[in-house]
Amino acid sequence: MEKKELKEDSPKGADVASGIVKFLVDVVDETGETVAIATILTMVKKLDQA
């Protein structure tokens, strides 16, 4: 196993405008019956940090 150092986009402790986006997914079959429900959480950051 090889260890790699990951470079961060911003230094630790920097204020970054970010948030969590929640997607509610309802999977239905051909009869319209719900067969699965999921919540997807995605962390996002604002493109323009000015």
PyMOL commands that set and color helices and strands:
alter all, ss='L'
color gray80, all
select strands_A, chain A and resi 18-28+34-45
alter strands_A, ss='S'
color yellow, strands_A
deselect
rebuild
show_as cartoon
